[in-house]
Amino acid sequence: MNWRDDVALMPRADLAVLVVNGADRQTWLNGLVTCDLAKAEPGRASYGLATTQKGRVLADVLVVIDAAALRVVVPAARRESLKAALEKYLVMEDVELELGSDVVGIAHGPKWQRLAREGVTVVEYDELGFGGALVLGASLDTLDAPRLDEAEWNALRVEHGVPRFGVDFDETTYPQEASLEKRAVSFDKGCYLGQEVVCMLELRGHVKRKLARVSIDGTSPPTAGSPITDDAGAEIGSLTSVAISLENGHIIGLAMLKLAKTEPGTSLRVGASVGHVR
């Protein structure tokens, strides 16, 4: 059976868990992330960003509301530094942060609910548009689902324009530059750290660069990180991710480009290869 009609699991060793305990945990964390945890529902993960006072991304986060704690899934390489950054904003709140031990996976497909079992947390989170869930547990080895490998998952996320922290955006990036303002930012919630800058960029300004999907002609994929130029040879950005499309076998990628060069159909060059913005 095609997993797109069922479910497949992508183990995510690059993700780890922070646990937020204490009576004030939800209101406190809601003041530090871009998603609206006041409207968050048990059984569904909330995707957002932790940002600095200047509106730049510290990390992307997936927040799960449990009865006794919040579990916050973050890039593993940023977990300890993010914990330290968040703890700077603890004053009188009844909140305590600790490193979690859960293994993380992302389920893809409409039948993700069948993975639920004792000892495993399965909460709705549709990363790629096929339906899906965030899966947390001491081990994922007993889950009855085919595994996606890294190359297949990478091709799917690039095809669907899903950026990866540390690859397509990082701590130098604004949410709008990573094209995450619709997916990860609530513009209706109350105050949060960095809100003024993020909202000003959305309402009155614009960023100078933005992540875009691109297609590249040829049969040999260029290297991620390669510079991208326009037809005149002027550098306009760089390729952040590259993959072979599972849909048609074409070379696809994500690229951080000058804003003026992100219109669909804009032609570009990666080395000797010709391409265009999707």
N, C-alpha and C positions, 0 to 999 in steps of 0.2 A: 504493500500500500504506500502511496505517495504520502510523505509526512505532512505535506501541505493540507491534506484532508484529515490528518490525524494529529500527531505531535512529534517533535524531535527536540532533543536537549543539547544545549551548548554549554559545557562546563566552562566556568569563567575563573580561572586561577588568577587573572589580573584584577579581580575584584575582591574586596574584603569588607568586614562589617565593623562598624562602631555601634555600641549600645548606649543609648541615652536613658538613664533612670531618673526618678524623682518626680514629685508631684507637679512641678512646673515645666516638665520636659517638652510638652507640645507647644505651649505658647512661647517658650524661650527659643526653641529651634525655629519656630515660624518667623521669628525676627531676624534670622540669619540666612535664610534660603529664599530663592525666588518663587518657588511653588507655594500654593496656599494650603498649609496644613490644617487650617481652621475648617476647611471644607473636605478634608481628606476622609476617606471611608475605610474602615477595617475590611480586609479582603482585597484591597487594591493598592499597589505601590504608587507613590507619587514621585514623578521625575522632576528634578529641579537642579539648581546650581547654588553653590556657596560662593559668594562674591566678596571682594574686599570693599572697603569704604569708597574706593575709586571706581567701583563697578566692574573690576576685572575678575575673571573666573579663578577661584581657588581649586575647585574640583566640581565634577557633576555628581549628583547624589540620587539615590533611590530610597525613599523613606517608607518603612512599613510600620503601621500602628498596631502594636500588640496590647493586650490588656494591662501588662505591667511595665512595658518599656517601649521605646522606639528603636527599631533596628535600621541603621543607615548604611546602605551599601555604597562604597566609594572606591576609587582606584586604589589598589593595594599599595602602590608606590607612594601614595599621598596620604595614607591613613594616619600615620603618626604626626605628620606635620599639620594635617587638617585638625586633628584632635587638639593639638597645642594652640592652633589659631582660634578655634572655637572657644576654648577654655579661657581665653583672654576676656571674653564677654560674659563670664560668670561673675556676678556681683553678690546679690543676696538671694538668688534663685535657688530653689530646692531641685538641683540638677547635678548629676554625676555622669561622667563619660568613662567608658571602659572599652578595651579592645574585645570584639566578639570573636568567637571560634567557629562560626558557621562556615561551611563550604557554600559557594555561590554558583548557581547555574541559571541560565535563561531558557525557558521552554518556548518553542515556536510552533504554532498550529492551533486550530480551533478546538482540539480535544485535550487541552492542557489540564483540565480539571481531573482527568483520570490519573494524574500523577500524585494527587493528594493521598497521604497515608499518615499513620501515626509516626511522629518523630520528624516529619518534614513539613515545612511551611511552604505553601503554594498560594501566591497572591497574584491577581490579574495584573499583567504588564505587557502591553503589545509593542514590542520594540520595532518590528519590521513590517507590520500591517497584515500579518496572517492570523492574528489572535495570538495570545501567549501569556506567559507568567514568569514572575521571579520565583526562583526555587531556593530555599535555604534549609540546610540541615547539617548534621554531623558528618554525613556521607551521602553521596548521590548514587552510589554504586548499585543499589537495589532497585532503582527506578527503571521501569520497563518502557524504554523509548530509545529509538536509534539516536546516535550522537552525531551532531554536525562537527565536521573538522574545521580547523582554523581557516583554511582556504575557502571553503564553502560559505562559512559565516561571513568572512571578509567580503566576498563577492556580493552577498545578499545585502549587507549593510551599505556598501558603496553604491549598489544599484538603487537602493531606496533612500540614499542621502542621509544616512545616520552617522554623524561624526563620532570619533573616538577620542577621549581625552588623552593627551600625551602623544597623539598621532596627528590629528587634524586641528586640534586647538589645545591651548595650554594656559598657564597662568598669566600670559601676556595678552590674552584675548578677552574682548567684550562679548556678552551673549549674542548681540546682533552680528558680530563678525563671524561667529560660529554658526550662524543661521539657526539659532536655538530659541529665538524670542517667542515664537508661537508654541513651541513644544514644551519649553521649560520655565517660562516666565508668566506669572500672573500680574496683570496690570490693574487688577481690581482689589488686591489685598491691602492690608495695612502696611505700615513701615517695615522695612527690613534693611539690613546692612547693604549699602551700595545702591539702594533704590533710586535716589535722586539722579545719579549719573545714568543708570539704566533707563529710567523713564525719560530723561532729557534727550537721550539718543533716539528714543522711539518717537517722541512727540515733536521735538523741535530741531533735531540735528540728524546727522547721518554718519555712519562709519566710513572710513576711507578704503576699507577692504572687506571682503565677504567670502565665505566658503560657498563654492558652487560645484555642481556635478558637471563632469566633462566626458566627452567621448573622444577617442584618439584613433586615427587610422593606423593600419598596419597589423602585423601578426606578432611582433615582439614588444611586450610591455616595457615602457621606460621605467626607470628607478624612481621610487618615491623620494621626494626631495628635489627632483630635477626642476630647474628654472623653466618658467613658461614665458614665451615672448609673443608679441603680436606680429602681424604680417610684415611690419617694418623692422622687426628685430629688437624692439624696445622691450625690456623685461616688465611683465605685468603681474607676476606672481610666481607661485611654486606649486608643484604637485605634492599633495600630502598623503594620498592613498591611491593605490592602483590595483586593478583586478581584471579578470576575464569574466565577462557577463555570463551567468548561467542561462540567460534567456536566449542569447543569439551569438555568443562567442566573441563579441566585439570587446575591445579594450575600453574600460571605463575607469573613471577616477574621481577623486575629490580634490579640489584645488583652492587655495587661498589666493584670490585675485583682487586687483584694484576694482573698486565698486563699479566704475564706468565700463568695465570689461565683463560684467556678470550677466548681461542680457542674454537670454537664450538665443542660440544661433551665432553668437560672436565667434569668429574664427581665432584660432590660436595655434601655436607651435610648441612642441616639446622636443628639443633637439631637431632632428630632421623630419620628425613626424608631424603631420597636420591633424588638427582636431577642432572641436567646437564646444561651446557651452551648451549643456543640455537644458 
